[in-house]
Amino acid sequence: SQCRKERAFHKDSPEPTDGCRISGSFIALKSSGNFHVAPGMVTNGIGGSHSHTMNPFTLMDDLRKTRLSHTIHSLTFGTGLSEPHSNTLDGITFRTIDIVRHLYYIRLVPSIYRDENQEFRIYQYSVTNHTEIINIDDALSLQLPGIFWKYDFTPMVVKVERREKYFTHFLTRLCAVVGGTWVVLGLVY
């Protein structure tokens, strides 16, 4: 169940004060994909697909009670870094009273961080989002409300390597600066 307490707040109040806290992880292939949170019970289909079904007798009432305001506390792709690393969607809050289909389009950039002891493979990302207000009274254009994340991978990799700088590097750079200054002064005078 996407929200075990949803039946309880629908009975007690028209406006829920608390929502669901959803967390999880999954393994994705390195190709385009999506994941989502949507109302209804999941029905598994052929070939691993699934759909969301709702009671046809209470469908309109259930959709009118659906609230898709949300806060993304953390969204990470790949293994985490040992030091604090901020992602684009961390801490984002979206508030609405409408019945909506909210889409996040995520462009993932594979990144490798290395230091002397370990290597982390994470995915940095950029995000654009779009919100469609759904008119549930128009049966011909009814779309599933929900929060959808669609992701795609870029064909490039970013590598960041942390290395210790030795005193000889400092001396080499100092000699280059002194030598460059000497040449420029020789040309000027």
C-alpha positions as CSV (number, residue, x, y, z in Angstrom):
1,S,0.0,0.0,0.0
2,Q,1.3,3.4,-0.9
3,C,-0.2,5.0,2.2
4,R,-1.4,2.7,4.9
5,K,-3.2,5.5,6.8
6,E,-5.1,7.0,3.8
7,R,-8.3,5.2,4.7
8,A,-8.2,6.6,8.2
9,F,-7.9,10.3,7.3
10,H,-10.5,10.0,4.5
11,K,-13.1,8.9,7.2
12,D,-12.2,11.5,9.8
13,S,-11.6,14.7,8.0
14,P,-11.9,16.2,4.5
15,E,-8.5,17.8,4.8
16,P,-5.7,15.6,6.1
17,T,-3.1,17.1,8.4
18,D,-0.5,14.4,7.9
19,G,0.5,12.6,4.8
20,C,2.5,9.6,4.0
21,R,6.2,9.3,4.2
22,I,7.4,7.1,1.4
23,S,10.9,5.8,1.1
24,G,12.5,3.1,-0.9
25,S,15.1,2.1,-3.4
26,F,15.3,0.2,-6.6
27,I,17.8,-0.9,-9.2
28,A,17.4,0.7,-12.6
29,L,18.9,-0.1,-15.9
30,K,21.1,2.6,-17.5
31,S,18.3,3.7,-19.8
32,S,15.4,6.0,-19.6
33,G,12.7,5.2,-17.1
34,N,10.2,6.5,-14.6
35,F,8.7,5.9,-11.2
36,H,5.7,7.4,-9.6
37,V,3.3,7.8,-6.7
38,A,-0.4,7.7,-7.7
39,P,-3.7,7.0,-6.1
40,G,-5.4,3.6,-6.4
41,M,-4.4,-0.1,-5.9
42,V,-1.6,-1.4,-8.1
43,T,-2.6,-4.2,-10.6
44,N,0.3,-6.1,-12.1
45,G,0.1,-6.6,-15.8
46,I,1.8,-8.7,-18.5
47,G,5.6,-8.1,-18.9
48,G,6.1,-6.3,-15.6
49,S,3.8,-3.4,-16.3
50,H,1.2,-2.2,-13.8
51,S,-1.8,0.0,-13.6
52,H,-3.7,1.7,-10.9
53,T,-7.3,0.7,-10.3
54,M,-9.9,2.5,-8.2
55,N,-13.4,1.6,-7.1
56,P,-15.6,2.8,-10.0
57,F,-18.4,3.6,-7.6
58,T,-16.4,6.0,-5.5
59,L,-13.9,7.1,-8.2
60,M,-14.9,10.8,-8.3
61,D,-15.1,11.2,-4.6
62,D,-11.7,9.5,-4.1
63,L,-10.1,11.7,-6.8
64,R,-11.6,14.9,-5.2
65,K,-10.0,13.9,-1.8
66,T,-6.6,13.2,-3.4
67,R,-4.0,15.7,-2.3
68,L,-0.7,15.7,-4.1
69,S,1.2,18.3,-2.1
70,H,4.6,16.8,-1.3
71,T,8.1,17.5,0.1
72,I,11.1,15.6,-1.3
73,H,13.4,15.2,1.7
74,S,16.1,13.3,-0.3
75,L,16.3,11.9,-3.8
76,T,19.6,10.2,-4.6
77,F,20.9,8.1,-7.5
78,G,23.8,5.8,-6.9
79,T,25.8,5.3,-3.7
80,G,26.0,8.2,-1.3
81,L,29.1,10.2,-0.5
82,S,30.6,10.2,3.0
83,E,30.5,14.0,3.2
84,P,27.4,16.1,2.8
85,H,26.3,16.3,-0.8
86,S,23.2,18.4,-1.8
87,N,21.0,17.2,-4.6
88,T,18.8,19.4,-6.7
89,L,15.4,18.1,-5.3
90,D,16.4,17.8,-1.7
91,G,14.1,19.8,0.5
92,I,11.8,20.9,-2.4
93,T,8.1,21.4,-1.4
94,F,5.2,21.5,-3.8
95,R,1.8,22.6,-2.5
96,T,-1.5,22.4,-4.3
97,I,-5.2,22.0,-3.6
98,D,-6.0,21.0,-7.2
99,I,-6.1,17.5,-8.6
100,V,-2.8,17.4,-10.6
101,R,-0.4,15.3,-12.5
102,H,3.1,16.7,-11.4
103,L,6.0,15.6,-13.5
104,Y,9.7,15.9,-12.7
105,Y,12.0,15.4,-15.7
106,I,15.4,14.4,-14.5
107,R,18.6,14.4,-16.5
108,L,21.2,12.2,-14.8
109,V,25.0,12.7,-15.2
110,P,27.1,9.8,-14.1
111,S,29.9,11.0,-11.8
112,I,32.9,9.3,-10.2
113,Y,34.5,10.8,-7.1
114,R,37.9,9.3,-6.1
115,D,40.3,10.0,-3.3
116,E,43.2,7.9,-2.0
117,N,41.0,5.4,-0.1
118,Q,37.7,5.0,-1.9
119,E,35.6,5.6,-5.0
120,F,32.0,6.7,-5.1
121,R,29.7,6.4,-8.2
122,I,26.8,8.7,-8.0
123,Y,24.6,10.5,-10.4
124,Q,24.3,14.3,-10.3
125,Y,21.1,15.6,-11.9
126,S,19.3,18.5,-13.3
127,V,15.5,18.8,-13.1
128,T,12.7,20.6,-14.9
129,N,9.1,20.1,-13.7
130,H,5.7,20.5,-15.1
131,T,2.2,20.5,-13.5
132,E,-1.0,19.6,-15.3
133,I,-4.3,20.4,-13.6
134,I,-6.7,17.4,-14.3
135,N,-10.3,18.1,-14.9
136,I,-12.0,14.9,-13.4
137,D,-15.4,15.9,-14.8
138,D,-14.2,15.5,-18.4
139,A,-14.3,11.7,-18.8
140,L,-12.7,11.7,-22.2
141,S,-9.5,13.4,-21.1
142,L,-9.1,11.8,-17.7
143,Q,-5.5,11.2,-16.8
144,L,-4.1,9.5,-13.7
145,P,-3.2,12.1,-11.1
146,G,0.0,11.6,-9.3
147,I,3.7,12.5,-8.9
148,F,5.9,11.2,-11.7
149,W,9.6,11.2,-12.0
150,K,11.0,10.6,-15.5
151,Y,14.7,10.1,-15.8
152,D,17.2,9.9,-18.6
153,F,21.0,9.4,-18.6
154,T,23.5,11.8,-20.4
155,P,26.2,10.1,-22.5
156,M,29.1,11.7,-20.7
157,V,30.8,10.9,-17.3
158,V,32.2,13.5,-14.9
159,K,35.3,12.3,-13.0
160,V,36.5,14.2,-9.9
161,E,39.8,13.0,-8.3
162,R,41.2,14.2,-5.0
163,R,44.9,14.0,-4.7
164,E,47.4,15.2,-2.1
165,K,49.5,18.1,-3.3
166,Y,53.2,17.7,-2.6
167,F,55.7,20.5,-1.8
168,T,57.4,19.8,-5.1
169,H,54.2,20.9,-6.9
170,F,54.4,24.2,-5.1
171,L,58.0,24.7,-6.0
172,T,57.3,23.9,-9.7
173,R,54.5,26.4,-9.9
174,L,56.6,29.0,-8.1
175,C,59.5,28.5,-10.6
176,A,57.0,28.9,-13.5
177,V,55.7,32.2,-12.1
178,V,59.2,33.5,-11.4
179,G,60.4,32.4,-14.9
180,G,57.3,33.9,-16.6
181,T,57.8,37.2,-14.8
182,W,61.5,37.2,-15.8
183,V,60.7,36.7,-19.5
184,V,58.0,39.4,-19.5
185,L,60.3,41.9,-17.7
186,G,63.1,41.0,-20.3
187,L,60.7,41.8,-23.2
188,V,59.5,45.1,-21.7
189,Y,63.0,46.4,-20.8
